[in-house]
Amino acid sequence: MKKKLGALLAIVPLTFGLAACGGSGDGDETVKIAITEHNQVQDTLQEEAKKEGIDVEYVEMGDYSRPNPAVAQGQADLNWFQHIAYLANYNVDNDDDLQIVGPTSIYPLGLYSKKYNKVEDIPQGGEIAIPNDAVNETRAILVLKAAGLLTLKEDKAQPTQDDVDTANSKVTLTAVDAKQTVVSMDSVAASIVNNTFLEDAGLSPEDALYQDDPKNEDALPYVNLFVSKKGDEDNETYQKIVDVYHSDAVQEAEKKQSGGTAVSVSKDRTDELRKVQTRLEDEKKNS
């Protein structure tokens, strides 16, 4: 997101050793949260958390590969960037055990283009850029299938590029780093772009040629989260941060930034979402 940081924002270099919930010197507790891109919602949460006696400091990182190791290695207390499916995939691949503190929202995943105004306008053989991490790649493929641009060899809940029937699909796929899907828009027919990167691209969710439905129960694996080390997920201060996210002020900022497309997920569903995480991890281990 645009780097016009408010006066309250604190970007913490990764070279510093960080202590969970350390003192800030004014009696408030300090919580360091790893993020990928800065946005106004984070500023608003920071301001509202301060009213609750919590100093939120952001550790800003450039891509999806870094926030989970930052929490695992103690460089940040929490992270705030991923959905359940991404977390489950990370834990299994890295023999880690990061946990859900609480949910934030779920966002539609959309197809965007600088060249075409409708899905039907994308030509035969058109190139589509999609995120290259396994979880978002799968969701992107499902979006393109639902849009009528891809055909699968057989129906699968978690398809990969190997499952795409290229001979009977209208488009071809190019997998790039999630952040590069925006840059790629200049050279491809269209890109699947995560909500995180829309503002930098000057895009709005309303610009999507097609997007999935975040209100569908099948979308639960894509609920976004605050995440901590195992054993810290019920930390009282961290739970307060989840409450702050669901405050009126933060929800209004979220509504504005997402163009009204963000669907807030109640903290009351945390136990249910933790079960979804366990199920996804078990499925991956047994696949």
PAZAPA-4460 file (N, C-alpha, C; in steps of 0.05 Angstrom, whole numbers, plus 32768, in hexadecimal, padded with zeros to 4 digits):
% residues 287
    n_x    n_y    n_z   ca_x   ca_y   ca_z    c_x    c_y    c_z   seq   type   mol
   8011   7FE8   8000   8000   8000   8000   8012   8019   8000     1      M     A
   8005   8030   7FFB   8015   8048   7FF9   8022   804E   8013     2      K     A
   803B   8057   8012   804B   805A   802A   8049   8076   8036     3      K     A
   8031   8081   8037   802C   809B   8044   8025   8095   8061     4      K     A
   8039   8091   8071   8035   8087   808C   802C   809D   809E     5      L     A
   8018   8097   80AE   800E   80AA   80C2   8023   80AD   80D8     6      G     A
   8020   80C2   80E8   8034   80C7   80FD   8034   80B1   8112     7      A     A
   801F   80A2   8114   801E   808E   8128   802C   8074   8120     8      L     A
   8031   8071   8106   803B   8058   80FC   8058   8054   8103     9      L     A
   805F   803D   810D   807B   8037   8114   8083   801E   8104    10      A     A
   8097   8021   80F3   80A1   800B   80E3   80BA   8001   80F1    11      I     A
   80BB   7FE8   80F8   80D0   7FDD   8109   80E3   7FCC   80F8    12      V     A
   80FD   7FD3   80F7   8110   7FC3   80E8   8111   7FA7   80F3    13      P     A
   8114   7F94   80E0   8115   7F78   80E8   812E   7F70   80F7    14      L     A
   8142   7F81   80F7   815B   7F7B   8104   8158   7F7E   8122    15      T     A
   8143   7F8A   812C   813F   7F8F   8148   8134   7F75   8155    16      F     A
   813D   7F6F   816C   8130   7F59   817B   8117   7F64   8188    17      G     A
   8101   7F55   8184   80E7   7F5F   818E   80DD   7F4D   81A4    18      L     A
   80D2   7F5A   81B8   80C6   7F4B   81CF   80A8   7F4E   81CD    19      A     A
   809A   7F37   81D1   807C   7F38   81CF   8071   7F49   81E4    20      A     A
   805F   7F5B   81DB   8050   7F6C   81EE   8063   7F7B   8200    21      C     A
   8078   7F87   81F6   808B   7F96   8206   807F   7FB0   820F    22      G     A
   808C   7FBC   8223   8083   7FD6   822C   808B   7FEC   8219    23      G     A
   807B   8001   8217   8081   8017   8204   808E   802F   8212    24      S     A
   8090   802D   822D   809B   8043   823C   8086   8056   8247    25      G     A
   806D   8054   823D   8058   8065   8248   8042   8056   8255    26      D     A
   8048   803D   825C   8035   802C   826A   8024   801B   8257    27      G     A
   8025   8021   823D   8016   8011   8229   8026   7FF8   8222    28      D     A
   8018   7FE4   8218   8025   7FCC   820E   802B   7FD0   81F0    29      E     A
   8041   7FC5   81E7   8049   7FC8   81CB   8046   7FAC   81BE    30      T     A
   8038   7FAC   81A8   8035   7F93   8198   803F   7F99   817C    31      V     A
   8051   7F88   8173   805D   7F8B   8158   804F   7F78   8145    32      K     A
   8044   7F83   812F   8034   7F74   811C   8042   7F74   8101    33      I     A
   8049   7F5D   80F6   8054   7F5B   80DC   803F   7F5D   80C7    34      A     A
   8043   7F6E   80B3   8030   7F73   809D   8040   7F72   8083    35      I     A
   8032   7F70   806D   803F   7F70   8053   803E   7F8C   8046    36      T     A
   8028   7F99   8048   8023   7FB3   803C   8014   7FC5   804F    37      E     A
   801C   7FDE   8051   800E   7FF1   8063   7FF5   7FFC   8057    38      H     A
   7FE0   7FFF   8067   7FC7   800B   805E   7FB9   801B   8074    39      N     A
   7FA4   8028   806D   7F96   803A   807F   7F88   802A   8095    40      Q     A
   7F7F   8012   808F   7F72   8001   80A4   7F86   7FFC   80BB    41      V     A
   7F9F   7FF7   80B4   7FB3   7FF3   80C9   7FB7   800C   80D9    42      Q     A
   7FB8   8023   80CC   7FBA   803C   80DB   7FA3   8040   80EF    43      D     A
   7F8B   803A   80E5   7F73   803D   80F6   7F74   802A   810E    44      T     A
   7F7C   8011   8109   7F7E   7FFE   811F   7F93   8007   8133    45      L     A
   7FA9   8012   8129   7FBE   801C   813B   7FB4   8032   814D    46      Q     A
   7FA5   8044   8141   7F99   805B   8150   7F85   8051   8166    47      E     A
   7F74   803E   815E   7F60   8034   8170   7F6D   8023   8186    48      E     A
   7F82   8014   817F   7F8F   8003   8193   7F9C   8014   81A9    49      A     A
   7FA7   802C   81A0   7FB4   803E   81B3   7FA0   8046   81C9    50      K     A
   7F87   804A   81C1   7F72   8051   81D5   7F6E   803B   81E9    51      K     A
   7F75   8022   81E2   7F72   800C   81F4   7F8C   8005   8203    52      E     A
   7FA0   8017   8201   7FB9   8013   820F   7FCC   8001   8201    53      G     A
   7FC9   7FFE   81E7   7FDB   7FEC   81D7   7FE9   7FFC   81C1    54      I     A
   8003   7FFC   81C2   8013   8009   81AC   8018   7FF4   8197    55      D     A
   800C   7FF7   8180   8010   7FE4   8169   8027   7FF0   8158    56      V     A
   803B   7FE0   8154   8051   7FE7   8141   8051   7FD3   812B    57      E     A
   8054   7FDD   8112   8054   7FCB   80FB   806F   7FC5   80F1    58      Y     A
   8074   7FAB   80EB   808C   7FA2   80DE   8084   7F9D   80C1    59      V     A
   808B   7FB0   80AF   8082   7FAF   8094   8095   7F9E   8083    60      E     A
   808A   7F8B   8074   809A   7F79   8064   808F   7F7A   8047    61      M     A
   809F   7F71   8035   8098   7F75   8019   8088   7F5F   800C    62      G     A
   8088   7F47   8018   807B   7F31   800A   8070   7F1D   801F    63      D     A
   8061   7F09   8015   8054   7EF6   8026   8066   7EE3   8035    64      Y     A
   807F   7EDF   802B   8090   7ECB   8036   809C   7ED2   8052    65      S     A
   809A   7EEB   805A   80A8   7EF4   8072   8099   7EF6   808C    66      R     A
   807F   7EFE   808C   8072   7F02   80A5   806F   7EEA   80B7    67      P     A
   806B   7ED2   80AC   8069   7EBA   80BE   8084   7EB4   80CB    68      N     A
   809A   7EB3   80BD   80B4   7EAF   80CA   80BA   7EC5   80DF    69      P     A
   80B1   7EDD   80DA   80B5   7EF3   80ED   80A8   7EED   8108    70      A     A
   8090   7EE2   8107   8082   7EDB   8120   8090   7EC2   812C    71      V     A
   8096   7EAE   811C   80A2   7E96   8126   80BD   7E9B   8133    72      A     A
   80CC   7EAF   8129   80E6   7EB5   8133   80E6   7ECB   8148    73      Q     A
   80CF   7ED5   814F   80CD   7EE9   8164   80D3   7F05   815B    74      G     A
   80D4   7F0A   8140   80D8   7F25   8136   80BF   7F36   8136    75      Q     A
   80A8   7F29   813A   808F   7F36   813C   807D   7F26   814E    76      A     A
   806A   7F33   815C   8058   7F25   816E   8041   7F17   815E    77      D     A
   8037   7F26   814B   8021   7F1C   813A   8027   7F22   811D    78      L     A
   8018   7F15   810B   8017   7F1F   80F0   7FFB   7F22   80E7    79      N     A
   7FF7   7F32   80D2   7FDC   7F39   80C9   7FDE   7F3C   80AA    80      W     A
   7FDB   7F26   809C   7FDE   7F27   807F   7FD2   7F0F   8070    81      F     A
   7FCC   7EFA   807F   7FC6   7EE0   8071   7FAB   7ED5   8079    82      Q     A
   7FA2   7EC2   8069   7F89   7EB4   806F   7F90   7E98   807A    83      H     A
   7F7B   7E89   8082   7F7F   7E6F   808F   7F8D   7E5C   807D    84      I     A
   7F86   7E5B   8064   7F92   7E48   8051   7FB0   7E4D   804F    85      A     A
   7FB8   7E66   804D   7FD4   7E6C   804B   7FE3   7E64   8065    86      Y     A
   7FD7   7E69   807C   7FE3   7E62   8095   7FE7   7E44   8098    87      L     A
   7FD2   7E35   8091   7FD4   7E18   8093   7FE9   7E0D   8081    88      A     A
   7FEB   7E17   8068   7FFF   7E0F   8055   801B   7E15   8060    89      N     A
   801F   7E2D   806B   8039   7E34   8076   8041   7E22   808D    90      Y     A
   802E   7E1D   80A0   8035   7E0C   80B7   803E   7DF1   80AF    91      N     A
   8030   7DE4   809C   8038   7DC9   8093   8052   7DC9   8084    92      V     A
   8056   7DDC   8072   806E   7DDD   8062   8087   7DE3   8073    93      D     A
   8083   7DF2   8089   809A   7DFB   8099   809B   7DEE   80B5    94      N     A
   808B   7DD9   80B9   808A   7DCB   80D3   8087   7DE0   80EA    95      D     A
   8075   7DF2   80E6   8070   7E07   80FA   8054   7E04   8106    96      D     A
   804D   7E14   8119   8034   7E11   8127   8029   7E2D   812E    97      D     A
   802A   7E40   811C   801E   7E5A   8121   7FFF   7E57   8123    98      L     A
   7FF3   7E69   8133   7FD7   7E65   813A   7FC6   7E7E   8134    99      Q     A
   7FAC   7E7A   8130   7F99   7E8F   812C   7F93   7E9D   8146   100      I     A
   7F98   7EB7   8147   7F90   7EC7   815E   7F73   7ECF   815B   101      V     A
   7F6C   7ED8   8143   7F50   7EDF   813E   7F4D   7EE8   8121   102      G     A
   7F34   7EE9   8117   7F2F   7EF0   80FB   7F2D   7F0E   80F7   103      P     A
   7F32   7F16   80DE   7F2C   7F32   80D6   7F15   7F31   80C2   104      T     A
   7F1B   7F30   80A8   7F07   7F2F   8094   7F0E   7F1C   807E   105      S     A
   7EFC   7F18   806C   7F01   7F09   8054   7EFC   7F1B   803D   106      I     A
   7F0C   7F19   8028   7F0B   7F2B   8011   7F07   7F1B   7FF8   107      Y     A
   7EF8   7F25   7FE5   7EF7   7F17   7FCB   7F12   7F18   7FBD   108      P     A
   7F17   7F03   7FAD   7F2F   7F03   7F9D   7F26   7F09   7F80   109      L     A
   7F32   7F1D   7F74   7F28   7F26   7F5A   7F3B   7F24   7F43   110      G     A
   7F30   7F25   7F2B   7F3E   7F26   7F12   7F3D   7F42   7F07   111      L     A
   7F55   7F4E   7F02   7F57   7F6A   7EF9   7F66   7F6C   7EDF   112      Y     A
   7F5F   7F80   7ECF   7F6D   7F83   7EB6   7F6F   7FA1   7EAF   113      S     A
   7F85   7FA8   7EA2   7F88   7FC3   7E97   7F80   7FC4   7E79   114      K     A
   7F7A   7FAD   7E6E   7F75   7FAB   7E51   7F58   7FA5   7E4A   115      K     A
   7F4A   7F97   7E5C   7F30   7F8D   7E56   7F1C   7F95   7E6C   116      Y     A
   7F03   7F9A   7E64   7EEE   7FA3   7E76   7EDC   7F8D   7E7F   117      N     A
   7EDC   7F76   7E72   7ECB   7F60   7E79   7EDA   7F46   7E76   118      K     A
   7ED2   7F32   7E85   7EDF   7F17   7E83   7EDD   7F0D   7E66   119      V     A
   7EC6   7F12   7E5A   7EC1   7F08   7E3F   7ED4   7F14   7E2A   120      E     A
   7EE0   7F2B   7E31   7EF2   7F39   7E1E   7F0E   7F2D   7E1E   121      D     A
   7F15   7F1D   7E32   7F30   7F11   7E34   7F32   7EFD   7E1D   122      I     A
   7F47   7EFF   7E0C   7F48   7EEF   7DF4   7F51   7ED2   7DFA   123      P     A
   7F4C   7EC1   7DE7   7F56   7EA5   7DE9   7F74   7EA6   7DEB   124      Q     A
   7F7F   7E97   7DFE   7F9C   7E97   7E01   7FA7   7EAE   7E12   125      G     A
   7F95   7EBF   7E1C   7F9E   7ED5   7E2D   7FAD   7ECC   7E45   126      G     A
   7FC1   7EDB   7E4C   7FD2   7ED4   7E63   7FC8   7EE1   7E7D   127      E     A
   7FC5   7ED1   7E92   7FBB   7EDA   7EAC   7FD1   7ED6   7EC1   128      I     A
   7FD8   7EEC   7ECF   7FEB   7EEA   7EE4   7FDD   7EE2   7EFE   129      A     A
   7FE8   7ECE   7F0C   7FDC   7EC6   7F26   7FF1   7EC4   7F3B   130      I     A
   7FEA   7EC6   7F55   7FFE   7EC4   7F6A   800B   7EA8   7F6A   131      P     A
   8025   7EA7   7F70   8034   7E8E   7F6D   8036   7E7E   7F87   132      N     A
   802C   7E88   7F9E   802B   7E78   7FB6   8015   7E64   7FB3   133      D     A
   8019   7E4C   7FBE   8007   7E35   7FB8   7FEA   7E3B   7FBF   134      A     A
   7FE5   7E48   7FD5   7FC9   7E4C   7FDE   7FBB   7E60   7FCD   135      V     A
   7FC7   7E77   7FC8   7FBA   7E8C   7FB8   7FB9   7E84   7F9B   136      N     A
   7FCB   7E73   7F92   7FCA   7E68   7F77   7FB1   7E57   7F74   137      E     A
   7FAB   7E47   7F88   7F93   7E36   7F87   7F7A   7E47   7F86   138      T     A
   7F79   7E5B   7F97   7F61   7E6C   7F97   7F5E   7E7B   7F7D   139      R     A
   7F74   7E84   7F71   7F73   7E92   7F58   7F69   7E7F   7F42   140      A     A
   7F72   7E66   7F42   7F68   7E53   7F2E   7F4A   7E4F   7F30   141      I     A
   7F40   7E4D   7F49   7F24   7E4A   7F4D   7F14   7E62   7F44   142      L     A
   7F1F   7E7A   7F48   7F12   7E93   7F3E   7F10   7E92   7F20   143      V     A
   7F26   7E8B   7F13   7F26   7E8A   7EF5   7F14   7E74   7EEA   144      L     A
   7F13   7E5E   7EF8   7F00   7E49   7EF0   7EE3   7E53   7EF2   145      K     A
   7EDD   7E60   7F08   7EC1   7E6A   7F0B   7EBB   7E80   7EF7   146      A     A
   7ECF   7E8E   7EEE   7ECB   7EA3   7EDA   7EC9   7E98   7EBE   147      A     A
   7ECD   7E7E   7EBB   7ECA   7E71   7EA1   7EE3   7E73   7E90   148      G     A
   7EFA   7E7A   7E9C   7F13   7E7D   7E8D   7F25   7E65   7E8E   149      L     A
   7F20   7E53   7EA1   7F31   7E3B   7EA5   7F1F   7E23   7EA6   150      L     A
   7F2A   7E0D   7E9C   7F1D   7DF3   7EA0   7F31   7DE1   7EAE   151      T     A
   7F27   7DD1   7EC1   7F38   7DBE   7ED0   7F35   7DA2   7EC4   152      L     A
   7F4A   7D92   7EC6   7F49   7D77   7EBD   7F34   7D67   7ECC   153      K     A
   7F31   7D6D   7EE5   7F1C   7D61   7EF6   7F17   7D75   7F0D   154      E     A
   7EFF   7D74   7F18   7EF9   7D86   7F2E   7F0A   7D80   7F47   155      D     A
   7F16   7D94   7F52   7F26   7D91   7F6A   7F21   7DA9   7F7C   156      K     A
   7F21   7DA4   7F96   7F1D   7DBA   7FA9   7F35   7DCC   7FAB   157      A     A
   7F4D   7DC1   7FA7   7F66   7DD0   7FA9   7F77   7DCC   7F90   158      Q     A
   7F6E   7DD6   7F79   7F7D   7DD1   7F60   7F97   7DE1   7F5F   159      P     A
   7FAA   7DD6   7F50   7FC3   7DE4   7F49   7FC4   7DE7   7F2B   160      T     A
   7FDA   7DF4   7F21   7FDC   7DF8   7F05   7FDD   7DDD   7EF6   161      Q     A
   7FE7   7DC8   7F03   7FE8   7DAE   7EF6   7FCC   7DA3   7EF0   162      D     A
   7FB8   7DAD   7EFE   7F9D   7DA3   7EFB   7F8E   7DB2   7EE5   163      D     A
   7F9A   7DC7   7ED9   7F8D   7DD7   7EC5   7F8E   7DC8   7EAA   164      V     A
   7F77   7DC6   7E9D   7F75   7DBB   7E82   7F7B   7DD1   7E6E   165      D     A
   7F95   7DD3   7E68   7F9E   7DEA   7E57   7F91   7DEA   7E3B   166      T     A
   7F8C   7DD2   7E31   7F81   7DD0   7E16   7F65   7DDB   7E14   167      A     A
   7F56   7DD9   7E2A   7F3A   7DE2   7E2A   7F36   7DFB   7E3A   168      N     A
   7F4B   7E09   7E42   7F49   7E22   7E50   7F4C   7E39   7E3E   169      S     A
   7F3F   7E4F   7E44   7F41   7E67   7E33   7F5B   7E76   7E37   170      K     A
   7F66   7E75   7E50   7F7E   7E85   7E56   7F95   7E74   7E5F   171      V     A
   7FAC   7E80   7E60   7FC4   7E73   7E6B   7FCC   7E82   7E85   172      T     A
   7FDB   7E74   7E96   7FE2   7E7E   7EB0   8000   7E84   7EB3   173      L     A
   8006   7E9A   7EC0   8022   7EA0   7EC7   8022   7EA7   7EE5   174      T     A
   8030   7E96   7EF4   8032   7E9A   7F11   8049   7EAD   7F19   175      A     A
   8043   7EC1   7F28   8057   7ED5   7F31   8052   7EDA   7F4F   176      V     A
   8066   7EE7   7F5B   8062   7EF0   7F77   8049   7F00   7F79   177      D     A
   803A   7EFC   7F8F   8020   7F09   7F91   8021   7F27   7F8C   178      A     A
   8036   7F34   7F96   8039   7F51   7F93   803D   7F58   7F75   179      K     A
   8049   7F46   7F66   804F   7F4B   7F4A   8037   7F48   7F38   180      Q     A
   8021   7F3E   7F42   8009   7F3C   7F31   8000   7F57   7F28   181      T     A
   8005   7F6B   7F39   7FFE   7F87   7F31   8010   7F91   7F1B   182      V     A
   802A   7F8D   7F1F   803D   7F96   7F0B   8038   7F88   7EF0   183      V     A
   8031   7F6F   7EF1   802D   7F5F   7ED9   8015   7F68   7EC9   184      S     A
   8004   7F78   7ED4   7FEC   7F81   7EC5   7FF2   7F90   7EAB   185      M     A
   800A   7F9C   7EAA   8011   7FAA   7E91   8017   7F97   7E7A   186      D     A
   801E   7F7E   7E81   8027   7F6C   7E6C   8016   7F53   7E68   187      S     A
   8001   7F50   7E78   7FF0   7F39   7E75   7FD3   7F42   7E70   188      V     A
   7FC2   7F2F   7E69   7FA6   7F35   7E63   7F98   7F3E   7E7D   189      A     A
   7F9F   7F30   7E93   7F92   7F37   7EAD   7FA2   7F2A   7EC3   190      A     A
   7F9D   7F32   7EDC   7FAA   7F27   7EF3   7F96   7F22   7F09   191      S     A
   7F9B   7F0C   7F18   7F8E   7F08   7F31   7F9D   7F17   7F46   192      I     A
   7F91   7F2B   7F53   7F9F   7F3C   7F66   7F92   7F3B   7F81   193      V     A
   7FA2   7F35   7F95   7F98   7F35   7FB1   7F91   7F51   7FBA   194      N     A
   7F7D   7F52   7FCB   7F73   7F6C   7FD5   7F89   7F7E   7FE0   195      N     A
   7F9D   7F71   7FED   7FB3   7F80   7FF9   7FC0   7F94   7FE6   196      T     A
   7FC2   7F8D   7FCD   7FD2   7F9C   7FBA   7FC2   7FAF   7FA8   197      F     A
   7FA8   7FB0   7FAC   7F97   7FC0   7F9A   7F9D   7FDD   7F9B   198      L     A
   7FA0   7FE8   7FB3   7FA4   8005   7FB5   7FBD   800F   7FA7   199      E     A
   7FD3   8000   7FAA   7FEC   8007   7F9D   7FE8   8007   7F7E   200      D     A
   7FD6   7FF6   7F75   7FD2   7FF5   7F58   7FBD   8009   7F4E   201      A     A
   7FB2   8019   7F60   7F9E   802C   7F59   7F84   801E   7F51   202      G     A
   7F7F   8006   7F5D   7F68   7FF6   7F56   7F54   7FF7   7F6D   203      L     A
   7F3B   7FF2   7F67   7F26   7FEE   7F7B   7F19   7FD3   7F76   204      S     A
   7F0F   7FC6   7F8B   7F01   7FAC   7F87   7EEB   7FAE   7F72   205      P     A
   7EE0   7FC6   7F6F   7ECB   7FCA   7F5A   7ED6   7FC7   7F3E   206      E     A
   7EF0   7FC8   7F3B   7EFD   7FC6   7F20   7EFF   7FA9   7F17   207      D     A
   7EFA   7F96   7F29   7EFE   7F7A   7F23   7EEB   7F71   7F0C   208      A     A
   7EF7   7F62   7EF9   7EE7   7F56   7EE4   7ED6   7F3F   7EEF   209      L     A
   7EE2   7F32   7F03   7ED4   7F1C   7F10   7EE1   7F18   7F2C   210      Y     A
   7ED1   7F0F   7F3F   7EDC   7F09   7F59   7ECB   7EF3   7F67   211      Q     A
   7ED7   7EE5   7F7A   7EC8   7ED0   7F88   7EB7   7EDD   7F9E   212      D     A
   7EA7   7ECC   7FAB   7E94   7ED6   7FBF   7E9E   7ED0   7FDB   213      D     A
   7EA7   7EE5   7FEA   7EB2   7EE0   8004   7E9D   7ED7   8019   214      P     A
   7E83   7EDA   8013   7E6E   7ED2   8026   7E68   7EB5   8024   215      K     A
   7E72   7EA7   8010   7E6D   7E8A   800D   7E7C   7E7B   8023   216      N     A
   7E6F   7E67   802F   7E7B   7E58   8045   7E95   7E4A   803A   217      E     A
   7E96   7E44   8021   7EAE   7E37   8015   7EC6   7E4A   8017   218      D     A
   7EC1   7E63   801C   7ED7   7E77   801D   7EE4   7E78   8039   219      A     A
   7EDA   7E69   804C   7EE6   7E6A   8067   7F04   7E67   8068   220      L     A
   7F10   7E56   8058   7F2E   7E54   8059   7F3C   7E6E   8052   221      P     A
   7F2D   7E81   8047   7F3A   7E9A   803F   7F34   7EB2   8051   222      Y     A
   7F2A   7EAB   8069   7F27   7EC0   807E   7F42   7ECA   8087   223      V     A
   7F46   7EE4   8088   7F5F   7EEF   8090   7F61   7EF1   80AE   224      N     A
   7F7A   7EF3   80B8   7F7F   7EED   80D4   7F95   7EFF   80E1   225      L     A
   7F94   7F00   80FC   7FAB   7F07   810C   7FB6   7EEC   8115   226      F     A
   7FD1   7EE9   8113   7FDE   7ECF   8118   7FF5   7ED3   812C   227      V     A
   7FF8   7EBF   813E   800D   7EC0   8152   801B   7EA5   8154   228      S     A
   8030   7EA4   8165   803C   7E8B   816C   8028   7E7A   817C   229      K     A
   802C   7E60   817B   801B   7E4E   818B   8020   7E55   81A9   230      K     A
   800A   7E57   81B8   800B   7E5E   81D4   8005   7E7B   81D9   231      G     A
   8006   7E8B   81C4   8000   7EA8   81C7   7FE5   7EAF   81BB   232      D     A
   7FD7   7E9C   81AF   7FBF   7EA2   81A0   7FA8   7EAE   81B2   233      E     A
   7FA9   7EA7   81CB   7F94   7EB2   81DD   7F9E   7EC8   81EF   234      D     A
   7FB6   7ED2   81E9   7FC1   7EE9   81F8   7FAD   7EFF   81FA   235      N     A
   7FA9   7F0A   8212   7F94   7F1E   8216   7F98   7F37   8205   236      E     A
   7FB0   7F40   8203   7FB6   7F58   81F4   7FB1   7F53   81D6   237      T     A
   7FB9   7F3C   81CC   7FB5   7F35   81B0   7F97   7F33   81AA   238      Y     A
   7F88   7F28   81BD   7F6B   7F26   81B9   7F5E   7F42   81B9   239      Q     A
   7F69   7F55   81C8   7F5F   7F70   81C7   7F63   7F7C   81AB   240      K     A
   7F7A   7F75   819E   7F7F   7F7F   8184   7F6A   7F75   8170   241      I     A
   7F62   7F5C   8173   7F4C   7F52   8162   7F33   7F61   8167   242      V     A
   7F2D   7F67   8180   7F15   7F77   8187   7F17   7F93   817A   243      D     A
   7F2F   7F9F   817B   7F32   7FB9   816F   7F2D   7FB8   8151   244      V     A
   7F37   7FA3   8144   7F32   7FA1   8127   7F14   7FA1   8121   245      Y     A
   7F04   7F95   8133   7EE7   7F94   812E   7ED8   7FAC   8139   246      H     A
   7EE7   7FC0   8141   7EDA   7FD9   814B   7ECE   7FE8   8133   247      S     A
   7EBC   7FFA   8139   7EAE   800A   8124   7EC2   8019   8113   248      D     A
   7ED6   8025   8120   7EE9   8036   8111   7EF9   8026   80FD   249      A     A
   7F03   800F   8106   7F13   7FFF   80F4   7F02   7FF3   80DE   250      V     A
   7EEA   7FEB   80E5   7ED8   7FDF   80D0   7ED0   7FF4   80BB   251      Q     A
   7ECD   800D   80C4   7EC7   8022   80B0   7EDF   8026   809D   252      E     A
   7EF7   8025   80A8   7F0F   8028   8098   7F11   8010   8084   253      A     A
   7F0B   7FF8   808E   7F0C   7FE0   807D   7EF7   7FE2   8067   254      E     A
   7EE0   7FEC   806E   7ECB   7FEF   8059   7ED3   8002   8044   255      K     A
   7EDF   8018   804C   7EE8   802D   8039   7EFE   8022   8027   256      K     A
   7F12   8014   8033   7F29   800B   8023   7F21   7FF4   8010   257      Q     A
   7F0F   7FE3   8019   7F07   7FCC   8009   7EF1   7FD2   7FF5   258      S     A
   7EE7   7FEA   7FF5   7ED1   7FF1   7FE4   7EB8   7FE2   7FEC   259      G     A
   7EB6   7FDB   8006   7E9E   7FCD   8010   7E9E   7FB0   800B   260      G     A
   7EB5   7FA5   8001   7EB5   7F88   7FFB   7EBF   7F76   8011   261      T     A
   7ECC   7F82   8025   7ED6   7F72   803C   7EBE   7F68   804C   262      A     A
   7EBF   7F4E   8053   7EAB   7F42   8064   7EB7   7F3C   807F   263      V     A
   7EB0   7F4B   8094   7EBB   7F47   80AE   7EB3   7F2C   80B9   264      S     A
   7EC5   7F1E   80C6   7EC0   7F04   80D2   7EC2   7F06   80F0   265      V     A
   7EAD   7F00   80FE   7EAB   7F04   811A   7EC0   7EF4   812A   266      S     A
   7ECA   7F01   813F   7EDD   7EF4   8151   7ED0   7EDB   815E   267      K     A
   7EB6   7EDA   8160   7EA8   7EC3   816B   7EAC   7EAA   815B   268      D     A
   7EB6   7EAD   8143   7EBB   7E95   8132   7ED8   7E8B   8133   269      R     A
   7EE7   7E96   8146   7F03   7E8F   8148   7F07   7E71   814B   270      T     A
   7EF8   7E64   815D   7EFC   7E47   8162   7EF5   7E38   8148   271      D     A
   7EE1   7E40   813A   7ED9   7E33   8121   7EF0   7E36   810D   272      E     A
   7EFC   7E4D   810B   7F11   7E52   80F8   7F2A   7E42   80FF   273      L     A
   7F2F   7E3F   8119   7F46   7E2F   8122   7F42   7E12   8119   274      R     A
   7F29   7E08   8119   7F24   7DED   8110   7F28   7DEB   80F2   275      K     A
   7F21   7E00   80E3   7F27   7E01   80C6   7F45   7DFF   80C1   276      V     A
   7F55   7E0E   80D1   7F72   7E0C   80CF   7F7C   7DF0   80D3   277      Q     A
   7F72   7DE3   80E8   7F7B   7DC8   80EF   7F73   7DB5   80D8   278      T     A
   7F5B   7DB8   80CD   7F52   7DA6   80B7   7F64   7DAA   809E   279      R     A
   7F6A   7DC3   8097   7F7A   7DC8   8080   7F96   7DBD   8083   280      L     A
   7FA1   7DC0   809B   7FBC   7DB5   80A0   7FBC   7D97   809F   281      E     A
   7FA7   7D8A   80AA   7FA5   7D6D   80A8   7FA3   7D63   808B   282      D     A
   7F92   7D72   807C   7F8F   7D6A   8060   7FA9   7D6C   8051   283      E     A
   7FB8   7D81   8056   7FD2   7D84   8047   7FE6   7D6F   8050   284      K     A
   7FE6   7D69   806A   7FF9   7D54   8073   7FF3   7D39   8067   285      K     A
   7FD9   7D34   8062   7FD1   7D1A   8059   7FCE   7D18   803A   286      N     A
   7FD4   7D2E   802D   7FD1   7D2E   8010   7FE8   7D22   8002   287      S     A
***
